Amino acid sequence: MRSPQPRRVFVLGATGTIGRATVRALAQRGHEVVCFVRPRAGVAGALAAQDSVRLLAGAVLRFGEVSDPASLAREGFRGERFDALVSCLASRTGAPYDAWAIDHRAHLHALAAARRAGVSQVVLLSAICVQKPVLAFQQAKLAFEKVLIDSGLGYSIVRPTAFFKSLSGQVERVKRGLPFLVFGDGTLTACKPISDADLADYLADCLDDASRRDRVLPIGGPGDAITPRQQGEHLFALLGRPPRFRHVPVAMLDAIVGVLGAAGRVLPALAAKAELARIGRYYATESMLVLDPATGRYDAAATPSTGTETLFDFYARLVSGAVAPERGDHAVF
Ligand SMILES: NC(=O)c1ccc[n+]([C@@H]2O[C@H](COP(=O)([O-])OP(=O)(O)OC[C@H]3O[C@@H](n4cnc5c(N)ncnc54)[C@H](OP(=O)(O)O)[C@@H]3O)[C@@H](O)[C@H]2O)c1
């Protein structure tokens, strides 16, 4: 578990779902971890500075604004030397302005500051869906990936499949006796869900694993790819109830995207909602698996797996009450 070469690691996005797990994984490996976080962090600013300090035990916290280069230098890097930058930073809304400000511009500033601090290695949490970039946040991520690849620094760009939190939004409603909602017949898409801890281990191990250096790394969790229908069926089996589905036609999402898209061109306040609708449609119809460019098809067998925790183990713990569902921000990505 311990790294053969403990390093000084500067971490962005430490207060997010994967960031928290990644800070734990880095600290367990004996790295010296410095996190740069907002004074008020978490969903809707729910975490005060002391909450973040408790949450990220094992790391040193520094407070400032990641989108402000002066703050990054003054409060973040402080003129010190670091070996590596690990970023789990990502826009919480996915709205175009936020995505370009955080997933792209803030990362450009952080890369420049990291280079000045002597960083030679960058581990970036990205997303598998950038392989088919349709949405603003995907284009923003991809634009930074390109800058990182061309930067001359060592890089590992990790593109995971779906997280457990994004596939658990219906557990509570099904427990309450409501049907499981699926788009179409529930087999339009598939993914290889990956747990927070398994992904965090994978990210942390990028620092030591030479085979992950200078690579773009799609990664899923253990086992076969599963469809939304299989998720619903398993959930009902755990609850000891016959499966009950409500089928939502994709055409309904198309109509919502169309109406909000048109309204968003006139009323800027609706433009962000239109993008959220486009995000919803994307995840209703696109698999979170490696895309074969030759065939244009998603390929479960070509999607690498890591780790040991399955989504169905997690569902069992949610149903038994052993873990609480994560609430708050977007459940779609
Ligand atoms: N959900 C999925 O199924 C899935 C699948 C594959 C890939 N991904 C990708 O994985 C990445 C991370 O996901 P996650 O669920 O860990 O994200 P998350 O929980 O939303 O965390 C985002 C992190 O970025 C920080 N951040 C966001 N806006 C900021 C701002 N304006 N200033 C400073 N910090 C800011 C947040 O800090 P605060 O706490 O201060 O807000 C938080 O630390 C995303 O890029 C996502 O696209 C997600």
The ligand as a Tripos MOL2 file, in Angstrom:
@<TRIPOS>MOLECULE
LIG
   48    52     1     0     0
SMALL
NO_CHARGES

@<TRIPOS>ATOM
      1 N1        -20.8120   11.1310  -11.6070 N.am      1 LIG1
      2 C1        -20.3560   10.2410  -12.4700 C.2       1 LIG1
      3 O1        -20.9430    9.1820  -12.6720 O.2       1 LIG1
      4 C2        -19.0760   10.5130  -13.2010 C.ar      1 LIG1
      5 C3        -18.5870    9.5270  -14.0290 C.ar      1 LIG1
      6 C4        -17.3650    9.7480  -14.6750 C.ar      1 LIG1
      7 C5        -16.6730   10.9130  -14.4850 C.ar      1 LIG1
      8 N2        -17.1940   11.8690  -13.6830 N.ar      1 LIG1
      9 C6        -16.4040   13.0950  -13.5270 C.3       1 LIG1
     10 O2        -15.7210   13.0670  -12.2720 O.3       1 LIG1
     11 C7        -15.4130   14.3850  -11.8690 C.3       1 LIG1
     12 C8        -15.5670   14.5910  -10.3750 C.3       1 LIG1
     13 O3        -16.7670   14.1050   -9.9220 O.3       1 LIG1
     14 P1        -17.2070   14.2510   -8.3960 P.3       1 LIG1
     15 O4        -18.5320   13.5810   -8.3130 O.co2     1 LIG1
     16 O5        -16.1160   13.8680   -7.4630 O.co2     1 LIG1
     17 O6        -17.4010   15.8370   -8.3440 O.3       1 LIG1
     18 P2        -18.0350   16.7140   -7.1650 P.3       1 LIG1
     19 O7        -18.4280   15.8590   -6.0160 O.co2     1 LIG1
     20 O8        -19.0630   17.5980   -7.7870 O.co2     1 LIG1
     21 O9        -16.7710   17.6090   -6.7060 O.3       1 LIG1
     22 C9        -16.2850   18.6670   -7.4820 C.3       1 LIG1
     23 C10       -15.0720   19.2680   -6.8110 C.3       1 LIG1
     24 O10       -14.6650   20.4160   -7.5840 O.3       1 LIG1
     25 C11       -14.7160   21.5700   -6.7170 C.3       1 LIG1
     26 N3        -15.2450   22.7670   -7.3970 N.ar      1 LIG1
     27 C12       -16.3180   22.8390   -8.2220 C.ar      1 LIG1
     28 N4        -16.5360   24.1300   -8.5790 N.ar      1 LIG1
     29 C13       -15.5930   24.8680   -7.9380 C.ar      1 LIG1
     30 C14       -15.2860   26.2530   -7.8900 C.ar      1 LIG1
     31 N5        -16.0220   27.1570   -8.5830 N.pl3     1 LIG1
     32 N6        -14.2470   26.6560   -7.1390 N.ar      1 LIG1
     33 C15       -13.5280   25.7730   -6.4300 C.ar      1 LIG1
     34 N7        -13.7550   24.4440   -6.4220 N.ar      1 LIG1
     35 C16       -14.7700   23.9980   -7.1790 C.ar      1 LIG1
     36 C17       -15.6790   21.2220   -5.6120 C.3       1 LIG1
     37 O11       -15.3710   22.0620   -4.5160 O.3       1 LIG1
     38 P3        -16.5360   22.5680   -3.5000 P.3       1 LIG1
     39 O12       -16.7110   21.4460   -2.5170 O.co2     1 LIG1
     40 O13       -15.9330   23.7990   -2.9220 O.co2     1 LIG1
     41 O14       -17.7620   22.8230   -4.3250 O.co2     1 LIG1
     42 C18       -15.3460   19.7530   -5.3850 C.3       1 LIG1
     43 O15       -14.2070   19.6500   -4.6040 O.3       1 LIG1
     44 C19       -16.2730   15.2780  -12.7440 C.3       1 LIG1
     45 O16       -15.3770   15.8040  -13.6980 O.3       1 LIG1
     46 C20       -17.2140   14.3620  -13.4670 C.3       1 LIG1
     47 O17       -17.5020   14.8270  -14.7740 O.3       1 LIG1
     48 C21       -18.3630   11.6900  -13.0300 C.ar      1 LIG1
@<TRIPOS>BOND
     1     1     2 1
     2     2     3 2
     3     2     4 1
     4     4     5 ar
     5     4    48 ar
     6     5     6 ar
     7     6     7 ar
     8     7     8 ar
     9     8     9 1
    10     8    48 ar
    11     9    10 1
    12     9    46 1
    13    10    11 1
    14    11    12 1
    15    11    44 1
    16    12    13 1
    17    13    14 1
    18    14    15 2
    19    14    16 1
    20    14    17 1
    21    17    18 1
    22    18    19 2
    23    18    20 1
    24    18    21 1
    25    21    22 1
    26    22    23 1
    27    23    24 1
    28    23    42 1
    29    24    25 1
    30    25    26 1
    31    25    36 1
    32    26    27 ar
    33    26    35 ar
    34    27    28 ar
    35    28    29 ar
    36    29    30 ar
    37    29    35 ar
    38    30    31 1
    39    30    32 ar
    40    32    33 ar
    41    33    34 ar
    42    34    35 ar
    43    36    37 1
    44    36    42 1
    45    37    38 1
    46    38    39 2
    47    38    40 1
    48    38    41 1
    49    42    43 1
    50    44    45 1
    51    44    46 1
    52    46    47 1
@<TRIPOS>SUBSTRUCTURE
     1 LIG1         1 GROUP 0 **** ****
